[in-house]
């Protein structure tokens, strides 16, 4: 400690002793702020009791807390040490911000029990919306269900569901391509909570067409969202009318509730599918996974369950960054075929391309579902021999394999298939399989 610092400490001790004698029996609590993280002392507020030795001992201990690199405190003046780093804007990153208190845990437990108690899809989702609005600090909540086949509009459950459905139906492509939260999901393919204010500034968001088409009519200033591939394409969001950031607590609660919503929907899959008019198109009876592919056909990202889904339908071993040969051939076809259908046992896998424009390449949407009890129904336009060949084609057999099974030439098989293409109005084998399986599902 420098001589100047020691002298100032001595002056402070003398003044504190004099103050203690003047106050007499009155005792004033002594408060010494601990040093900051970088070793710089905080402010020191010195007051003592009537006992001079006790005051001297206390101030001697306090003087040791003052490090020489930091500024020397002056008696009567509070000095607050500078922070080592400015506070982060948006959601706090500290562990304490992500911890839940006892009241939050009890409320979350009740919400999970309420979600799990429902046996119908609508009741389940509406219950999830109410739980999010009760747990998360938001103005309103929304749950959407996108169709993995892109055949039906996105369905919404929220206090603004009618307006959401109309606005998104008017701009279906821009909603999934321009939405900052959806773009963050396409780049990560993980069910993680993302916040609009952390992904884009209010000025940048206001420059997007989706701001005027969707955000502004719905008064969306900030949005905390989670997209859930796997059991279905649910997207859960907590929305604020003002541009106020969400906390780590809000993100944690939203992720937990969203995960239980997806799990409960998966448990209801068998019961919901026969009764729901949305089941066939929204994918409630199947499982959705996503794979990101670069322009060269290499896998650069995938959702958690995509690898196991591929392994169930493509038995050939492959590297983690390579697509199965069948999928690579389908992607390279000119003109491109919209759907690739693969059947394995009692399961069917449909692959579709989607371009979110977050990186070069494609995002493959994998939709897996159970086949109907009787998956094969002979199209009335076909002869028995043509129907037999088509049935083998749906199992993945080549012309050479079918010719060996039926004891006919491969050229005869090709000729029958050409007739089938003309009768059913399909251009390729892939389109033929898709048409036959869709007819069987009706």
C-alpha positions in Angstrom: 0.0 0.0 0.0 1.3 3.4 -0.8 2.2 6.0 1.8 -0.7 8.2 0.6 -3.2 5.4 1.0 -1.9 4.6 4.5 -2.2 8.2 5.5 -5.8 8.5 4.3 -6.7 5.3 6.1 -5.3 6.7 9.3 -7.3 9.9 8.9 -10.4 7.9 8.4 -9.7 5.9 11.5 -9.2 9.0 13.6 -12.5 10.5 12.3 -14.4 7.3 13.0 -13.0 7.1 16.5 -14.0 10.7 17.2 -17.5 10.0 15.9 -17.9 6.9 18.1 -17.0 8.9 21.2 -19.4 11.6 20.3 -22.3 9.1 19.8 -21.7 7.5 23.1 -23.7 4.3 23.7 -25.2 4.5 20.2 -23.8 1.8 17.9 -23.8 2.2 14.2 -23.4 -1.0 12.1 -20.2 -1.2 10.1 -20.6 -2.1 6.4 -17.7 -2.9 4.2 -18.4 -3.8 0.6 -16.4 -6.8 -0.7 -14.0 -6.2 -3.6 -15.2 -6.7 -7.2 -14.3 -9.8 -9.2 -11.2 -8.2 -10.7 -9.7 -7.5 -7.3 -10.7 -3.8 -7.3 -12.1 -2.7 -4.0 -15.7 -1.4 -3.7 -16.8 1.5 -1.6 -16.0 1.5 2.2 -18.5 3.1 4.6 -16.8 3.3 8.0 -18.7 3.7 11.2 -17.8 2.4 14.6 -19.1 1.8 18.1 -18.1 3.6 21.3 -15.2 1.2 21.8 -12.1 2.5 20.2 -10.1 -0.8 20.2 -12.9 -2.5 18.4 -13.2 0.3 15.9 -9.4 0.2 15.3 -9.5 -3.6 14.8 -12.4 -3.4 12.4 -10.8 -0.7 10.3 -7.5 -2.5 10.3 -9.3 -5.5 8.7 -11.1 -3.2 6.3 -7.9 -1.5 5.2 -6.5 -4.9 4.2 -9.4 -5.3 1.7 -8.2 -2.3 -0.2 -5.8 -3.4 -3.0 -3.2 -1.1 -4.2 -4.0 -1.2 -8.0 -7.5 0.2 -7.3 -8.4 3.8 -6.4 -8.1 4.8 -2.8 -11.5 5.5 -1.1 -12.0 8.9 0.5 -13.9 9.0 3.8 -17.5 10.2 3.2 -17.4 9.4 -0.5 -18.8 6.2 -1.9 -16.9 4.5 -4.7 -18.5 1.9 -6.8 -16.0 -0.3 -8.6 -16.4 -0.5 -12.4 -17.9 -3.8 -13.8 -15.5 -6.1 -15.6 -18.0 -6.3 -18.5 -21.2 -4.5 -19.5 -24.4 -6.4 -18.8 -25.5 -8.5 -21.8 -28.5 -7.2 -23.7 -31.5 -9.5 -23.8 -31.9 -12.7 -21.9 -29.4 -13.1 -19.0 -26.9 -15.9 -19.4 -26.3 -16.6 -15.7 -27.3 -19.9 -14.1 -29.5 -18.1 -11.6 -31.6 -16.7 -14.4 -32.4 -20.2 -15.6 -33.3 -21.6 -12.1 -36.9 -22.0 -11.1 -38.1 -21.2 -7.6 -40.4 -23.5 -5.6 -43.5 -21.7 -6.8 -42.5 -22.1 -10.4 -41.8 -25.8 -9.9 -45.2 -26.4 -8.4 -47.0 -24.5 -11.1 -45.0 -26.4 -13.8 -45.9 -29.7 -12.2 -49.6 -28.8 -12.2 -49.3 -27.7 -15.9 -47.7 -31.0 -16.9 -50.4 -33.0 -15.2 -53.1 -30.9 -16.9 -51.5 -31.4 -20.3 -51.2 -35.2 -19.8 -54.8 -35.6 -18.7 -56.3 -34.8 -22.1 -57.3 -37.5 -24.6 -58.2 -35.3 -27.6 -55.8 -33.2 -29.7 -57.7 -29.9 -29.5 -58.1 -30.1 -25.7 -54.4 -31.0 -25.4 -53.2 -28.1 -27.4 -55.5 -25.5 -25.9 -54.5 -26.7 -22.5 -50.8 -26.1 -23.5 -51.6 -22.6 -24.7 -53.2 -21.8 -21.3 -50.3 -23.2 -19.4 -47.8 -21.1 -21.4 -49.8 -17.9 -20.8 -49.9 -18.7 -17.1 -46.2 -19.7 -16.6 -44.3 -17.5 -19.1 -44.4 -13.7 -18.8 -46.1 -12.9 -22.1 -49.2 -11.2 -23.5 -50.5 -14.3 -25.3 -49.3 -17.7 -26.5 -49.6 -19.6 -29.8 -49.2 -23.2 -31.0 -49.1 -24.0 -34.7 -49.0 -27.3 -36.6 -47.4 -27.3 -40.1 -48.2 -30.0 -42.6 -45.1 -32.1 -43.5 -46.7 -32.8 -46.9 -47.4 -29.1 -47.6 -50.9 -30.0 -48.6 -52.9 -28.1 -46.0 -52.5 -24.6 -44.4 -50.8 -24.3 -41.1 -53.2 -24.7 -38.2 -53.1 -22.4 -35.2 -54.3 -22.6 -31.6 -54.2 -19.1 -29.9 -56.4 -16.2 -28.9 -55.6 -14.8 -32.4 -55.9 -18.1 -34.3 -58.4 -16.9 -36.9 -56.4 -13.9 -37.8 -53.1 -15.9 -37.8 -54.6 -18.5 -40.2 -55.8 -15.9 -42.6 -52.5 -13.9 -42.6 -50.2 -16.9 -42.9 -52.4 -18.4 -45.7 -51.8 -15.2 -47.7 -48.0 -15.6 -47.5 -47.2 -19.2 -46.8 -43.7 -19.1 -48.3 -42.5 -15.9 -46.8 -43.7 -17.0 -43.3 -41.3 -19.9 -43.2 -38.5 -18.3 -45.1 -38.5 -14.7 -43.7 -39.5 -15.4 -40.1 -36.3 -14.9 -38.1 -37.2 -17.6 -35.6 -38.0 -20.1 -38.3 -34.7 -19.2 -40.1 -32.8 -19.8 -36.9 -34.5 -23.2 -36.6 -33.7 -24.1 -40.3 -30.0 -23.3 -39.6 -29.8 -25.3 -36.3 -32.5 -28.0 -36.7 -32.7 -28.3 -32.9 -35.7 -27.8 -30.6 -34.2 -24.8 -28.8 -35.9 -21.6 -27.7 -35.0 -18.6 -29.8 -36.0 -15.0 -29.2 -36.9 -12.5 -31.9 -35.0 -9.6 -30.3 -31.8 -11.6 -30.1 -32.1 -12.8 -33.7 -32.9 -9.4 -35.3 -33.1 -5.8 -34.3 -36.5 -4.0 -34.4 -35.3 -1.9 -37.3 -34.2 -5.0 -39.3 -37.4 -6.8 -38.5 -39.5 -3.8 -39.6 -37.8 -3.9 -43.0 -39.0 -7.5 -43.7 -42.3 -8.0 -45.7 -43.4 -10.4 -43.0 -43.4 -7.6 -40.5 -46.2 -5.8 -42.4 -47.9 -9.0 -43.4 -48.0 -10.8 -40.1 -46.2 -9.1 -37.2 -47.8 -5.7 -37.4 -51.4 -6.9 -37.7 -50.9 -9.2 -34.7 -49.0 -6.6 -32.7 -45.9 -8.9 -32.3 -42.9 -6.9 -31.0 -41.0 -9.9 -29.4 -41.5 -13.6 -29.8 -39.9 -16.5 -27.9 -40.4 -19.7 -30.0 -39.6 -23.4 -30.0 -40.1 -25.6 -33.1 -40.5 -29.4 -32.4 -39.6 -31.9 -35.1 -40.1 -35.5 -34.2 -43.7 -36.5 -33.4 -45.0 -33.7 -35.5 -44.2 -30.1 -36.7 -45.5 -28.2 -33.7 -44.2 -24.7 -33.2 -44.8 -23.1 -29.8 -44.5 -19.3 -29.1 -44.8 -16.8 -26.3 -45.6 -13.3 -27.7 -45.2 -9.8 -26.3 -46.8 -6.7 -27.6 -43.9 -4.6 -26.5 -40.2 -5.0 -27.4 -39.2 -6.3 -24.0 -36.7 -9.2 -23.7 -37.6 -12.6 -22.2 -35.6 -14.1 -19.3 -33.8 -17.4 -19.1 -36.6 -18.6 -16.8 -39.2 -17.9 -19.6 -37.1 -19.8 -22.1 -36.7 -22.8 -19.8 -40.4 -23.0 -19.0 -41.4 -22.7 -22.7 -39.0 -25.6 -23.6 -40.3 -27.9 -20.9 -44.0 -27.3 -21.7 -43.3 -27.7 -25.5 -41.5 -31.0 -24.9 -44.4 -32.3 -22.9 -46.8 -31.1 -25.6 -44.9 -33.1 -28.3 -44.7 -36.1 -26.0 -48.4 -36.1 -25.2 -49.3 -35.6 -28.9 -47.1 -38.6 -29.8 -48.9 -40.7 -27.1 -52.3 -39.6 -28.6 -51.2 -40.4 -32.1 -53.0 -43.7 -32.4 -56.2 -42.3 -30.9 -56.2 -39.0 -32.8 -55.4 -40.3 -36.3 -58.6 -42.1 -37.0 -60.9 -39.3 -35.6 -59.1 -36.1 -36.7 -59.9 -34.7 -40.1 -56.4 -33.1 -40.0 -54.6 -36.4 -39.3 -54.0 -37.5 -42.9 -52.5 -34.2 -44.0 -51.0 -32.7 -40.9 -48.9 -35.7 -40.1 -50.5 -36.4 -36.7 -50.2 -40.2 -37.4 -46.5 -40.0 -38.3 -43.1 -38.7 -37.4 -41.3 -35.8 -38.9 -37.5 -35.4 -39.1 -35.3 -32.9 -41.1 -32.0 -33.2 -42.9 -29.9 -30.3 -44.2 -28.1 -31.1 -47.5 -25.5 -29.0 -49.3 -25.5 -28.6 -53.2 -23.2 -31.6 -53.5 -25.5 -33.9 -51.7 -23.6 -34.0 -48.4 -25.4 -34.0 -45.0 -24.4 -30.9 -43.1 -27.1 -31.0 -40.3 -30.1 -33.0 -39.1 -32.7 -33.2 -36.4 -32.0 -35.5 -33.5 -34.0 -38.5 -34.8 -33.2 -38.2 -38.6 -30.3 -40.7 -38.5 -32.3 -43.5 -36.9 -35.2 -42.8 -39.4 -32.8 -43.2 -42.3 -31.4 -46.4 -40.9 -34.8 -48.0 -40.7 -35.4 -47.6 -44.4 -31.9 -47.7 -45.9 -30.0 -50.7 -44.7 -26.8 -50.1 -46.6 -24.1 -48.6 -44.4 -23.2 -45.0 -45.1 -21.0 -42.3 -43.6 -22.6 -39.7 -41.4 -22.1 -37.0 -44.1 -23.5 -39.1 -47.0 -27.0 -39.7 -48.2 -28.3 -43.2 -49.2 -27.8 -43.9 -52.9 -31.5 -44.0 -53.5 -31.9 -40.5 -52.0 -29.0 -39.1 -54.0 -30.4 -40.4 -57.2 -33.7 -38.9 -56.4 -32.1 -35.5 -55.7 -30.1 -35.6 -59.0 -33.2 -36.4 -61.1 -34.0 -34.0 -63.9 -36.7 -32.8 -63.9 -36.8 -33.0 -60.1 -39.4 -35.4 -58.6 -41.4 -33.8 -55.8 -41.7 -36.9 -53.5 -39.6 -40.0 -52.8 -41.6 -42.9 -51.2 -39.9 -45.9 -49.6 -41.6 -48.8 -47.9 -40.0 -51.0 -45.3 -42.3 -53.7 -43.7 -45.3 -51.9 -42.3 -43.8 -48.4 -42.4 -43.6 -45.9 -45.2 -41.2 -43.0 -45.6 -41.8 -39.9 -47.7 -39.1 -37.4 -48.5 -39.7 -33.9 -49.8 -37.5 -31.0 -50.6 -37.8 -27.6 -49.0 -35.6 -24.5 -49.6 -35.5 -22.2 -46.6 -32.7 -20.0 -48.2 -30.6 -20.0 -45.1 -27.7 -21.7 -46.8 -27.0 -23.3 -50.3 -28.7 -26.6 -50.7 -31.9 -28.1 -49.5 -33.7 -29.2 -46.3 -35.2 -32.7 -46.7 -38.5 -33.2 -44.8 -38.8 -36.9 -43.8 -42.3 -38.1 -42.9 -42.6 -41.6 -41.5 -45.9 -43.3 -40.9 -47.6 -46.7 -40.5 -49.1 -48.3 -43.6 -52.9 -49.0 -43.5 -54.1 -52.5 -42.4 -54.5 -53.4 -46.1 -51.8 -51.3 -47.9 -52.5 -52.8 -51.3 -55.6 -52.1 -53.3 -55.5 -53.0 -57.0 -56.2 -50.0 -59.2 -59.2 -50.8 -61.3 -57.5 -49.5 -64.5 -54.8 -52.2 -64.3 -54.8 -55.8 -65.5 -53.9 -58.6 -63.1 -50.4 -58.8 -64.5 -49.8 -55.1 -64.4 -51.2 -55.0 -60.8 -48.8 -57.7 -59.8 -45.8 -55.8 -61.3 -46.9 -52.6 -59.6 -47.1 -54.4 -56.2 -43.5 -55.6 -56.5 -42.4 -52.1 -57.5 -43.9 -50.7 -54.3 -41.7 -53.0 -52.3 -38.6 -51.5 -54.0 -37.8 -54.3 -56.5 -36.0 -53.5 -59.7 -37.1 -54.6 -63.2 -34.5 -57.4 -63.2 -35.7 -58.7 -59.8 -39.3 -58.6 -60.9 -38.5 -60.5 -64.1 -36.8 -63.3 -62.0 -39.8 -63.5 -59.6 -42.4 -63.6 -62.3 -40.3 -65.6 -64.8 -40.6 -63.0 -67.5 -38.0 -60.8 -69.3 -37.0 -57.4 -68.0 -38.1 -55.9 -71.2 -41.6 -57.3 -70.7 -41.6 -55.8 -67.2 -40.6 -52.4 -68.6 -43.4 -52.6 -71.3 -46.0 -53.3 -68.6 -44.8 -50.4 -66.6 -45.0 -48.0 -69.5 -48.6 -49.1 -69.9 -49.2 -48.5 -66.2 -47.6 -45.0 -66.4 -50.0 -44.1 -69.2 -53.1 -45.5 -67.4 -52.4 -43.8 -64.0 -51.0 -40.6 -65.4 -47.6 -40.8 -63.7 -44.2 -40.1 -65.3 -41.8 -42.2 -63.1 -41.6 -45.2 -60.8 -41.4 -42.9 -57.8 -44.5 -41.1 -58.8 -46.2 -44.5 -59.4 -45.4 -45.7 -55.9 -46.6 -42.4 -54.4 -49.9 -42.6 -56.4 -50.6 -46.2 -55.4 -49.8 -45.6 -51.7 -52.0 -42.5 -51.6 -54.9 -44.4 -53.1 -54.4 -47.1 -50.5 -54.6 -44.6 -47.7 -58.0 -43.3 -48.9 
